[in-house]
Amino acid sequence: MDKVVALWNKNNPDIQVQTKNISNDQYGTLGNALKAGKAPDLAQVGYDQLPSLRTQNAFVDASACSTAAAAKSQFVPWTWSQTSFGGTGVFAFPQDTGPMALYVRSDIFKKYDLPIPKTWDEYAAAAQKLHKANPNVSITFFDPNNAEWFNGLLWQNGAEMYSYSGDKWHVTVELNRPGFGRDLRLW
């Protein structure tokens, strides 16, 4: 972000931006700044923090801004869907999509005569075949301490975990796309 801000300041001498890199407890720090009326004009936060910050009135709806309307086409749908709440406006712009990938142990796939999966259905079938051949070997490991992996899989398939309607927050896993789990997306 320092390079982005330096470029902005160079090209916009009348509107200068200052950056502040805050601690790992940035969400607590940002919440305190909001309460004190000293919040920054812009902040970089994770998708999972947007609902909490919205309840603190941290955002301005940018949907009327022509830049927001033009920006939507520049992002994949799942990232853009995280920037608004039930289609009620645009409160953020995606920046870090954190691509996900699976690494393949080709020696294990070869040993158990498994083709490399290209869809989630093939992945599930390979996992079942592998488990049947050797119950002590797993096709993957999902770290229970890493919710972002799970979130990424949900968002990839159009899930909406937080929504806002009728002046109420709804927290659930809601799949918006038919055929959830059918396409394996590899980057």
C-alpha positions as CSV (number, residue, x, y, z in Angstrom):
1,M,0.0,0.0,0.0
2,D,2.9,2.4,0.6
3,K,3.7,2.3,-3.2
4,V,0.1,2.9,-4.1
5,V,-0.1,5.8,-1.7
6,A,3.2,7.3,-3.0
7,L,1.9,7.1,-6.6
8,W,-1.4,8.7,-5.6
9,N,0.4,11.5,-3.7
10,K,2.7,12.1,-6.7
11,N,-0.1,12.4,-9.1
12,N,-2.5,14.3,-6.8
13,P,-0.5,17.1,-5.1
14,D,-3.7,18.7,-3.8
15,I,-5.1,15.6,-2.1
16,Q,-2.4,13.9,0.0
17,V,-2.9,10.6,1.7
18,Q,-1.1,9.3,4.8
19,T,-0.8,5.6,5.6
20,K,-0.7,4.1,9.1
21,N,0.2,0.5,9.5
22,I,-1.6,-0.5,12.7
23,S,-0.9,-3.6,14.9
24,N,-2.3,-7.1,14.5
25,D,-5.2,-6.0,16.6
26,Q,-6.3,-3.7,13.8
27,Y,-10.0,-4.4,14.2
28,G,-10.0,-3.5,17.9
29,T,-8.0,-0.4,17.0
30,L,-10.4,0.5,14.2
31,G,-13.4,-0.1,16.5
32,N,-11.9,2.3,19.1
33,A,-11.2,4.9,16.4
34,L,-14.8,4.7,15.3
35,K,-16.1,5.1,18.9
36,A,-13.8,8.1,19.3
37,G,-14.9,9.7,16.1
38,K,-11.4,9.5,14.7
39,A,-11.8,6.7,12.1
40,P,-9.7,6.9,8.9
41,D,-11.2,7.7,5.6
42,L,-10.1,4.4,4.2
43,A,-9.1,1.1,5.9
44,Q,-8.0,-2.2,4.6
45,V,-9.9,-5.0,6.4
46,G,-10.8,-8.6,5.8
47,Y,-14.1,-9.7,4.3
48,D,-15.0,-11.4,7.5
49,Q,-14.8,-8.1,9.4
50,L,-17.2,-6.2,7.2
51,P,-20.4,-7.2,9.0
52,S,-19.0,-6.3,12.4
53,L,-17.8,-2.9,11.1
54,R,-21.1,-2.3,9.4
55,T,-22.9,-2.7,12.8
56,Q,-20.7,0.1,14.0
57,N,-21.7,2.4,11.1
58,A,-18.2,2.3,9.8
59,F,-19.1,2.6,6.1
60,V,-20.4,5.1,3.6
61,D,-22.5,3.6,0.7
62,A,-20.4,4.2,-2.4
63,S,-22.9,2.8,-4.8
64,A,-23.8,6.2,-6.2
65,C,-20.2,6.8,-7.1
66,S,-19.5,6.2,-10.8
67,T,-16.2,4.5,-9.8
68,A,-18.1,1.9,-7.8
69,A,-20.4,1.0,-10.7
70,A,-17.6,0.8,-13.1
71,A,-15.5,-1.3,-10.8
72,K,-18.0,-4.1,-10.4
73,S,-17.1,-5.7,-13.8
74,Q,-13.4,-5.8,-12.8
75,F,-14.0,-8.4,-10.1
76,V,-15.1,-12.0,-9.9
77,P,-18.7,-12.3,-8.6
78,W,-17.9,-13.9,-5.3
79,T,-15.5,-11.1,-4.3
80,W,-17.9,-8.4,-5.3
81,S,-20.8,-10.1,-3.4
82,Q,-18.8,-9.7,-0.2
83,T,-18.7,-5.9,-0.5
84,S,-22.4,-5.3,0.0
85,F,-25.1,-6.6,2.2
86,G,-28.2,-8.0,0.5
87,G,-27.7,-5.7,-2.5
88,T,-28.1,-2.6,-0.2
89,G,-25.1,-0.7,-1.5
90,V,-21.4,-0.9,-2.0
91,F,-19.4,-0.6,1.2
92,A,-16.0,-1.9,0.2
93,F,-13.8,-2.8,-2.8
94,P,-12.1,-6.2,-3.1
95,Q,-8.4,-6.1,-3.0
96,D,-6.9,-9.4,-1.9
97,T,-8.6,-12.5,-3.2
98,G,-6.1,-14.9,-1.8
99,P,-6.1,-17.6,-4.5
100,M,-6.5,-21.1,-3.3
101,A,-4.7,-24.2,-4.6
102,L,-4.4,-27.9,-3.8
103,Y,-1.0,-29.6,-4.1
104,V,-1.0,-33.1,-5.4
105,R,1.1,-35.9,-4.1
106,S,1.5,-37.7,-7.4
107,D,3.2,-40.6,-5.8
108,I,0.1,-41.4,-3.7
109,F,-2.2,-40.9,-6.7
110,K,0.0,-43.2,-8.8
111,K,0.3,-45.8,-6.0
112,Y,-3.5,-46.1,-5.6
113,D,-4.2,-45.7,-9.3
114,L,-6.1,-42.5,-8.9
115,P,-6.5,-40.0,-11.8
116,I,-5.8,-36.3,-10.8
117,P,-9.3,-34.9,-10.2
118,K,-10.6,-32.1,-12.4
119,T,-14.0,-31.6,-10.7
120,W,-15.2,-31.7,-7.1
121,D,-17.2,-34.9,-8.0
122,E,-14.0,-36.6,-9.2
123,Y,-12.2,-35.3,-6.1
124,A,-14.9,-36.9,-3.8
125,A,-14.7,-40.2,-5.8
126,A,-10.9,-40.2,-5.5
127,A,-11.1,-39.6,-1.8
128,Q,-13.6,-42.5,-1.3
129,K,-11.4,-44.8,-3.4
130,L,-8.3,-43.8,-1.5
131,H,-9.9,-44.2,1.9
132,K,-11.2,-47.6,0.9
133,A,-7.7,-48.7,-0.3
134,N,-6.0,-47.3,2.8
135,P,-8.0,-45.9,5.7
136,N,-4.8,-44.4,7.1
137,V,-4.3,-42.1,4.2
138,S,-6.4,-39.0,3.6
139,I,-6.7,-37.1,0.3
140,T,-6.3,-33.7,2.1
141,F,-6.2,-32.0,5.4
142,F,-8.5,-29.2,6.4
143,D,-6.9,-27.3,9.2
144,P,-9.6,-26.7,11.8
145,N,-7.8,-23.5,12.9
146,N,-8.0,-22.0,9.4
147,A,-11.5,-20.8,8.8
148,E,-10.4,-18.9,5.7
149,W,-9.9,-22.1,3.7
150,F,-13.5,-23.1,4.5
151,N,-14.7,-19.5,3.7
152,G,-12.9,-19.6,0.4
153,L,-14.6,-22.8,-0.6
154,L,-18.0,-21.4,0.3
155,W,-17.5,-18.1,-1.4
156,Q,-16.1,-19.8,-4.5
157,N,-19.5,-21.5,-4.8
158,G,-21.7,-18.5,-4.2
159,A,-22.4,-19.0,-0.5
160,E,-23.5,-16.0,1.5
161,M,-22.7,-16.3,5.2
162,Y,-23.9,-12.9,6.3
163,S,-26.9,-11.0,5.0
164,Y,-28.9,-8.0,6.1
165,S,-32.6,-7.6,5.4
166,G,-35.5,-6.2,7.3
167,D,-33.2,-4.3,9.7
168,K,-31.8,-7.7,10.9
169,W,-28.6,-9.5,10.4
170,H,-28.8,-13.1,9.2
171,V,-25.8,-15.4,9.8
172,T,-26.0,-18.7,7.9
173,V,-24.5,-20.6,5.0
174,E,-26.8,-20.0,2.1
175,L,-25.9,-21.4,-1.2
176,N,-26.8,-19.1,-4.1
177,R,-25.7,-21.3,-6.9
178,P,-27.4,-24.5,-8.1
179,G,-25.0,-27.5,-8.3
180,F,-22.9,-26.4,-5.3
181,G,-19.7,-28.4,-5.3
182,R,-19.8,-29.4,-9.0
183,D,-16.9,-27.4,-10.4
184,L,-13.4,-27.6,-9.2
185,R,-11.7,-24.3,-9.8
186,L,-8.0,-24.4,-10.0
187,W,-5.8,-21.3,-10.3
